[in-house]
Amino acid sequence: MCTVTFLPSPSGFILTHNRDEAPSRSPEVISRVQEGGDTLLFPRDTKAGGAWVAASKSGRTACLLNGAFVKHHHSPPYRRSRGLVLLDFFHWPQPDVFFEQYDLGGIEPFTFLYFNTNKVVELRWDGTQRYVRELAPDVPHFWCSATLYPPEMQQKRKQVFLDWLQQTTHRPPSAIYRLHQTGSVGDPENDFIMNRGGRVCTVSITQITLTSKKFSMRYVDLLGGNRDTRSVSMSKR
């Protein structure tokens, strides 16, 4: 599932996430919970109770895509939902310790992305080995799920994003949001808003805008038409 873009800004970043999933798994609103003095916002999965993207008052933002590098063989039962792994992350005081020590045994392959104002970390778990790397936090990035998009299609979709970057100098949240609505490779099954016979489709768009003072989360349920936007003042650091 999922198409993700990251755009740095002078005081933070814009993270936009299209969720490709079975139509029955689309929540209506953003959940807000307190985690040990921190405030966490995320759209909660209606089936497993986890999340695919979340942001906290302390400045942490994370999201998750299904699959690591290539499409894997789905072999349930798995020990824990990947969406719950994402929420588990916010219980760990140190992100780097989570990346090194969290028990990934029995968890289906995924790509985990962590962001703050000066760091971007990518953790890929292929079912047997974890791969952790830091990416430049001052340049744009693009990802899409390995389970839905083979490598050649991933590159085609990324090129749509790269072309947009070349053609667009003013990049407010609304501009990249429009790209997530309209980005196309000329194939409805692989466009940024995709549909594969109603079995899997883009069910929602979530956008997080972080600045030094606050973060805002905008959630749009594309199937039910529900919309929710919430903002939280950032913790002083």
C-alpha positions as CSV (number, residue, x, y, z in Angstrom):
1,M,0.0,0.0,0.0
2,C,0.9,3.7,-0.1
3,T,2.6,6.5,-1.9
4,V,4.7,8.9,0.3
5,T,6.4,12.2,-0.5
6,F,8.6,14.3,1.8
7,L,9.3,17.9,1.1
8,P,11.6,19.9,3.4
9,S,10.7,23.5,4.2
10,P,12.6,26.3,5.9
11,S,11.1,25.5,9.4
12,G,10.1,21.8,9.0
13,F,8.6,19.6,6.3
14,I,5.5,18.4,4.5
15,L,4.7,14.7,4.5
16,T,1.9,13.5,2.3
17,H,0.7,9.9,2.3
18,N,-1.8,8.1,-0.1
19,R,-3.1,4.9,1.4
20,D,-3.8,2.0,-1.0
21,E,-5.9,-0.6,0.8
22,A,-9.0,-2.7,0.7
23,P,-12.0,-0.2,0.7
24,S,-13.3,-1.6,4.0
25,R,-10.3,-0.3,6.0
26,S,-10.8,3.5,5.9
27,P,-11.5,5.4,9.2
28,E,-13.5,8.6,9.3
29,V,-11.5,10.8,11.6
30,I,-8.1,11.4,13.2
31,S,-7.5,9.8,16.6
32,R,-5.8,11.8,19.3
33,V,-4.2,10.0,22.2
34,Q,-1.8,10.9,25.1
35,E,1.3,8.8,25.4
36,G,3.4,9.5,28.5
37,G,3.0,13.3,28.3
38,D,3.2,13.4,24.5
39,T,0.2,14.0,22.2
40,L,-0.1,11.7,19.2
41,L,-2.3,12.1,16.2
42,F,-3.0,9.4,13.6
43,P,-5.9,7.9,11.6
44,R,-6.6,4.5,13.2
45,D,-7.0,1.4,11.0
46,T,-10.5,0.1,11.4
47,K,-9.5,-3.6,11.3
48,A,-6.3,-4.1,13.2
49,G,-6.3,-0.9,15.3
50,G,-2.9,0.3,14.3
51,A,-1.9,3.2,12.0
52,W,0.0,3.8,8.8
53,V,1.1,7.4,9.6
54,A,1.4,9.3,13.0
55,A,2.9,12.5,14.4
56,S,3.6,13.6,17.9
57,K,3.8,16.9,19.8
58,S,7.5,16.1,20.6
59,G,8.3,16.4,16.9
60,R,8.4,12.7,15.8
61,T,6.6,11.8,12.6
62,A,6.6,8.2,11.2
63,C,4.8,6.3,8.5
64,L,4.8,2.7,7.2
65,L,4.5,1.0,3.8
66,N,3.8,-2.6,3.2
67,G,6.8,-4.6,1.9
68,A,10.6,-4.0,1.9
69,F,12.3,-4.2,-1.5
70,V,10.2,-6.5,-3.6
71,K,6.8,-8.2,-3.3
72,H,7.0,-11.0,-0.7
73,H,4.9,-14.1,-0.1
74,H,2.1,-13.4,2.4
75,S,2.4,-16.1,5.1
76,P,0.1,-15.5,8.0
77,P,-0.4,-15.7,10.9
78,Y,2.0,-12.9,11.9
79,R,2.9,-12.1,15.5
80,R,1.9,-8.5,15.4
81,S,0.3,-6.1,13.0
82,R,2.6,-3.7,11.2
83,G,0.3,-0.8,12.1
84,L,0.8,-1.6,15.8
85,V,4.6,-1.6,15.3
86,L,4.3,2.0,14.1
87,L,2.4,3.0,17.2
88,D,4.9,1.0,19.4
89,F,7.7,3.2,18.0
90,F,6.3,6.2,20.0
91,H,6.7,4.3,23.3
92,W,10.5,4.2,22.8
93,P,12.4,7.2,24.1
94,Q,15.2,6.9,21.6
95,P,14.4,6.3,17.9
96,D,17.8,4.8,17.1
97,V,17.4,2.2,19.9
98,F,14.0,1.2,18.4
99,F,15.6,0.7,15.0
100,E,18.3,-1.5,16.4
101,Q,16.5,-3.4,19.1
102,Y,12.8,-3.7,18.4
103,D,11.9,-7.4,18.0
104,L,10.8,-7.8,14.4
105,G,10.6,-11.6,14.5
106,G,7.2,-12.9,13.1
107,I,6.3,-9.5,11.6
108,E,5.4,-9.2,7.9
109,P,8.0,-7.2,5.7
110,F,7.6,-3.4,5.7
111,T,9.3,-0.1,5.1
112,F,9.3,2.3,8.2
113,L,10.0,6.0,7.7
114,Y,10.9,8.3,10.5
115,F,11.1,12.1,10.2
116,N,11.9,15.1,12.4
117,T,13.2,18.6,11.5
118,N,16.8,17.4,10.9
119,K,16.6,13.7,10.3
120,V,15.1,11.2,7.9
121,V,15.6,7.5,8.7
122,E,14.4,4.5,6.6
123,L,14.1,1.0,8.1
124,R,13.3,-1.9,5.8
125,W,12.5,-5.3,7.2
126,D,12.4,-8.1,4.7
127,G,11.3,-10.8,7.1
128,T,14.8,-12.0,8.1
129,Q,17.0,-8.9,8.1
130,R,16.7,-5.2,8.9
131,Y,18.3,-2.5,6.8
132,V,18.6,1.0,8.4
133,R,19.9,4.1,6.6
134,E,19.8,7.8,7.1
135,L,18.7,10.0,4.2
136,A,19.4,13.7,3.6
137,P,16.7,15.7,5.5
138,D,17.1,18.8,3.3
139,V,16.1,17.3,0.0
140,P,12.7,15.8,-1.3
141,H,12.1,12.1,-1.1
142,F,9.6,9.6,-2.7
143,W,8.5,6.1,-1.8
144,C,5.8,3.6,-2.8
145,S,4.9,0.2,-1.6
146,A,6.9,-2.8,-2.9
147,T,3.9,-5.1,-2.6
148,L,1.8,-3.1,-5.1
149,Y,4.4,-1.6,-7.4
150,P,7.3,-3.6,-8.9
151,P,10.6,-1.8,-9.3
152,E,10.0,-0.5,-12.8
153,M,6.7,0.9,-11.8
154,Q,8.1,2.4,-8.7
155,Q,10.6,4.3,-10.9
156,K,7.9,5.5,-13.3
157,R,5.9,6.8,-10.4
158,K,8.9,8.5,-8.8
159,Q,9.7,10.2,-12.1
160,V,6.2,11.8,-12.0
161,F,7.3,13.3,-8.7
162,L,10.7,14.4,-10.0
163,D,9.1,16.0,-13.0
164,W,6.8,17.9,-10.7
165,L,9.8,19.1,-8.7
166,Q,11.5,20.5,-11.8
167,Q,8.3,22.3,-12.9
168,T,7.2,23.6,-9.5
169,T,9.2,26.3,-7.6
170,H,6.4,27.3,-5.2
171,R,5.6,24.2,-3.1
172,P,3.0,24.9,-0.4
173,P,1.1,21.9,1.1
174,S,-1.8,22.4,-1.3
175,A,0.5,22.0,-4.3
176,I,2.0,18.6,-3.3
177,Y,-1.5,17.6,-2.1
178,R,-2.8,18.2,-5.7
179,L,0.0,16.0,-7.1
180,H,-1.1,13.2,-4.8
181,Q,-4.6,13.6,-6.3
182,T,-3.6,13.9,-9.9
183,G,-0.2,12.2,-10.4
184,S,-0.5,9.8,-13.3
185,V,1.6,7.2,-15.2
186,G,-1.3,6.8,-17.7
187,D,-2.7,3.7,-16.0
188,P,-5.5,3.9,-13.5
189,E,-4.2,0.8,-11.7
190,N,-0.9,2.6,-11.0
191,D,-1.7,6.3,-10.8
192,F,-1.2,8.1,-7.5
193,I,-4.9,7.6,-6.8
194,M,-5.2,4.0,-8.0
195,N,-8.0,1.5,-8.4
196,R,-7.6,-2.2,-9.1
197,G,-11.1,-3.4,-9.8
198,G,-12.4,-2.2,-6.4
199,R,-10.3,-4.8,-4.6
200,V,-7.5,-2.4,-3.7
201,C,-7.7,1.4,-4.2
202,T,-6.5,4.6,-2.8
203,V,-8.8,5.0,0.2
204,S,-7.4,8.2,1.8
205,I,-4.8,11.0,1.8
206,T,-3.1,12.1,4.9
207,Q,-0.9,15.2,5.0
208,I,1.3,16.4,7.9
209,T,2.8,19.9,7.9
210,L,5.4,20.5,10.6
211,T,6.9,23.8,11.6
212,S,8.9,25.0,14.5
213,K,5.7,26.0,16.3
214,K,3.1,23.4,15.4
215,F,2.2,20.4,13.3
216,S,-1.1,20.0,11.4
217,M,-2.6,16.7,10.2
218,R,-5.1,16.8,7.3
219,Y,-7.0,13.5,6.7
220,V,-9.3,13.0,3.7
221,D,-11.3,9.7,3.4
222,L,-11.7,9.5,-0.4
223,L,-14.4,6.8,-0.2
224,G,-16.7,8.2,2.4
225,G,-16.0,11.9,1.8
226,N,-15.1,12.4,5.5
227,R,-12.5,15.1,6.3
228,D,-10.6,16.0,9.5
229,T,-7.9,18.5,10.3
230,R,-6.2,18.8,13.6
231,S,-3.2,20.9,14.9
232,V,-1.0,20.6,18.0
233,S,1.5,23.1,19.3
234,M,5.0,21.8,19.3
235,S,6.8,21.0,22.6
236,K,9.5,23.5,23.5
237,R,12.9,22.1,22.8
